[in-house]
Amino acid sequence: PRLLAARKVVEAGGVESLGNGEYKVAGTDVHHFVRLLASGDRCSCPWFSKHQGQRGPCKHVLAAQLTR
């Protein structure tokens, strides 16, 4: 389900590269900031904050990875 949601975000043009592995990704009524780094990906969304990557990447990280 997260990958499908990520693809929809990408298709809608909801991912903006900010450079240096950082992305602004559209969420529900807000934008989330994603960092794709060799040391580990991070996202500002509540889902990522709650799970800290333990349940895999959030849809915003996946959308940034698809865009990269």
Contacts in CASP RR format, 6 or more apart in sequence:
PFRMAT RR
TARGET T0000
AUTHOR 0000-0000-0000
METHOD contacts of the structure
MODEL  1
PRLLAARKVVEAGGVESLGNGEYKVAGTDVHHFVRLLASGDRCSCPWFSK
HQGQRGPCKHVLAAQLTR
2 57 0 8 1.000
2 58 0 8 1.000
2 59 0 8 1.000
2 62 0 8 1.000
3 59 0 8 1.000
3 62 0 8 1.000
5 59 0 8 1.000
5 62 0 8 1.000
6 59 0 8 1.000
6 60 0 8 1.000
6 62 0 8 1.000
6 63 0 8 1.000
6 65 0 8 1.000
6 66 0 8 1.000
7 63 0 8 1.000
7 66 0 8 1.000
9 15 0 8 1.000
9 25 0 8 1.000
9 26 0 8 1.000
9 27 0 8 1.000
9 59 0 8 1.000
9 60 0 8 1.000
9 63 0 8 1.000
10 63 0 8 1.000
10 66 0 8 1.000
10 67 0 8 1.000
12 26 0 8 1.000
13 26 0 8 1.000
14 25 0 8 1.000
14 26 0 8 1.000
14 63 0 8 1.000
15 23 0 8 1.000
15 24 0 8 1.000
15 25 0 8 1.000
15 26 0 8 1.000
15 63 0 8 1.000
15 64 0 8 1.000
15 66 0 8 1.000
15 67 0 8 1.000
16 23 0 8 1.000
16 24 0 8 1.000
16 25 0 8 1.000
17 23 0 8 1.000
17 67 0 8 1.000
17 68 0 8 1.000
18 24 0 8 1.000
18 33 0 8 1.000
21 35 0 8 1.000
21 36 0 8 1.000
21 37 0 8 1.000
21 68 0 8 1.000
22 33 0 8 1.000
22 34 0 8 1.000
22 35 0 8 1.000
22 36 0 8 1.000
23 33 0 8 1.000
23 34 0 8 1.000
23 35 0 8 1.000
23 36 0 8 1.000
23 63 0 8 1.000
23 64 0 8 1.000
23 67 0 8 1.000
23 68 0 8 1.000
24 31 0 8 1.000
24 32 0 8 1.000
24 33 0 8 1.000
24 34 0 8 1.000
25 31 0 8 1.000
25 32 0 8 1.000
25 33 0 8 1.000
25 34 0 8 1.000
25 43 0 8 1.000
25 60 0 8 1.000
25 63 0 8 1.000
25 64 0 8 1.000
26 32 0 8 1.000
27 45 0 8 1.000
27 60 0 8 1.000
32 43 0 8 1.000
32 44 0 8 1.000
32 45 0 8 1.000
32 60 0 8 1.000
33 43 0 8 1.000
33 44 0 8 1.000
34 41 0 8 1.000
34 42 0 8 1.000
34 43 0 8 1.000
34 44 0 8 1.000
34 60 0 8 1.000
34 61 0 8 1.000
34 63 0 8 1.000
34 64 0 8 1.000
35 41 0 8 1.000
35 42 0 8 1.000
35 43 0 8 1.000
36 61 0 8 1.000
36 64 0 8 1.000
36 65 0 8 1.000
36 68 0 8 1.000
41 57 0 8 1.000
41 61 0 8 1.000
41 64 0 8 1.000
41 65 0 8 1.000
42 48 0 8 1.000
42 61 0 8 1.000
43 57 0 8 1.000
43 58 0 8 1.000
43 60 0 8 1.000
43 61 0 8 1.000
45 58 0 8 1.000
45 60 0 8 1.000
47 58 0 8 1.000
48 57 0 8 1.000
48 58 0 8 1.000
48 60 0 8 1.000
48 61 0 8 1.000
51 58 0 8 1.000
57 65 0 8 1.000
END
